[in-house]
Amino acid sequence: MGDTVIAPGAWATKVCIPAAVAERYDAPPGVALHHAVGLLGLTGLTAYFGVTRVLRPGAGEKIVVTGAFGGVGQVAAQLIAASGADVLGIAGGPEKTDGLKRRGITAVDHRCADWLAEIDHWAPDGLHAVFDNVWGEASARLVERLRPLGRVALCGQMSGIGGAVIAPLPLDNWFRLVTRSLTVQGFRAADFAAENTAARRALTDMIVSGTLDQEIHLVSGWPAAGPAFAELLTGRVVGKLVVEVQA
Ligand SMILES: NC(=O)c1ccc[n+]([C@@H]2O[C@H](COP(=O)([O-])OP(=O)(O)OC[C@H]3O[C@@H](n4cnc5c(N)ncnc54)[C@H](OP(=O)(O)O)[C@@H]3O)[C@@H](O)[C@H]2O)c1
C-alpha cells in the first residue's frame, strides 16, 4: 500500500492491474517525481536504447535529431552530445530551438524556409546519422544528406499523428540505401526491456550530475487532461507533457 508504481493504465481515478505488470518506483534522491514518466519513463528509455543500442554515435560524428524538443528528442539529443558526437536538433519554432540551445545543442527551426541550407552549412560533407521521430517528407530530405555508410535510427512517425497522411519516401531516395550503403533500423524500447533497470541507473547518474534534464510542460487536474492530450497531437506543446492528476 502507498507505493508509487510505473504501470500501463488508463485515464481513471482507480485501475485494477496484475501486480506483475507494476514496477515499484522509488524516486532517486534529488530527482523530481515527474521524471518517472519523462527522463526515467518510456520517453527516456526510448531515447536511451535508441541512442546506445541502435544509433551508436561516434565521437565527432555529425548527427541530426528530428522532433528534437519533444519528449524523446530532448533526451536523445543530450545523450548523443554526451557521447562526443556533434548533434543538431530540428524543432518547430523559437521556443523549442531556444530550449535546445540552452542545453548546448545546435538547433534549426524547420519552419524557416532555408532550414535545409542551414543543415548543409553545418554539415558540408554530409550527415553520419539521423535519430528520427518524425519521418515523412522532412526525413526524406535528411536521408539524401547521409554520407556513405550513414544510418537512421527510426523511432517514430510524428508526421502521421492524428490521422495525417505520411508522405512516402520517393523511390529514388530509397535507392540511396543501396548506392550509399545506408542502414535504416526501426526499434521499440520494449525490445530492450530486460535492460530497463540498468538504463534507469545510467540516466539517473546523468540527471544527478547535471548532464541531462528535460523541459516539462506540466498541467494539473482532471479537467486539464483531455485538452492537454488534444494539444499533444498538434505539435504545439513545448517539452515533455506531464499531467499531474492529483497534486
Ligand atoms: N520506438 C519506440 O519504442 C517509441 C517509444 C515511445 C515513443 N515513440 C515515438 O517517438 C515519437 C516521439 O515521441 P515523443 O514523446 O517525443 O513525442 P512528442 O513529444 O509528442 O512530439 C515530438 C515532436 O513531434 C513533432 N510533432 C508533433 N505533432 C506533429 C505533427 N502533427 N506533425 C509533425 N510533427 C509533429 C513536434 O516537433 P516540432 O514542433 O518541433 O516539429 C514534437 O515536439 C512518436 O512518434 C512516438 O510515437 C517510439
The ligand as an ORCA input file, in Angstrom:
! r2SCAN-3c Opt
* xyz 0 1
  N      10.110      3.322    -30.773
  C       9.632      3.342    -29.534
  O       9.774      2.432    -28.723
  C       8.868      4.563    -29.104
  C       8.532      4.778    -27.753
  C       7.881      5.952    -27.405
  C       7.543      6.875    -28.387
  N       7.860      6.600    -29.694
  C       7.536      7.533    -30.769
  O       8.526      8.534    -30.773
  C       7.992      9.718    -31.366
  C       8.310     10.903    -30.473
  O       7.652     10.745    -29.213
  P       7.592     11.994    -28.213
  O       7.037     11.503    -26.935
  O       8.899     12.689    -28.243
  O       6.508     12.895    -28.945
  P       6.080     14.397    -28.655
  O       6.882     14.968    -27.567
  O       4.597     14.423    -28.516
  O       6.393     15.099    -30.060
  C       7.651     15.094    -30.649
  C       7.688     16.175    -31.704
  O       6.975     15.791    -32.876
  C       6.596     16.960    -33.577
  N       5.164     16.876    -33.907
  C       4.106     16.846    -33.081
  N       2.938     16.769    -33.762
  C       3.299     16.743    -35.058
  C       2.585     16.666    -36.272
  N       1.233     16.611    -36.279
  N       3.291     16.640    -37.427
  C       4.629     16.685    -37.414
  N       5.370     16.774    -36.295
  C       4.714     16.800    -35.147
  C       6.834     18.139    -32.657
  O       8.051     18.715    -33.059
  P       8.196     20.144    -33.766
  O       7.058     21.019    -33.320
  O       9.484     20.596    -33.256
  O       8.179     19.848    -35.218
  C       7.042     17.488    -31.318
  O       7.911     18.209    -30.468
  C       6.488      9.469    -31.530
  O       6.239      9.128    -32.875
  C       6.224      8.274    -30.629
  O       5.145      7.506    -31.074
  C       8.530      5.493    -30.068
*
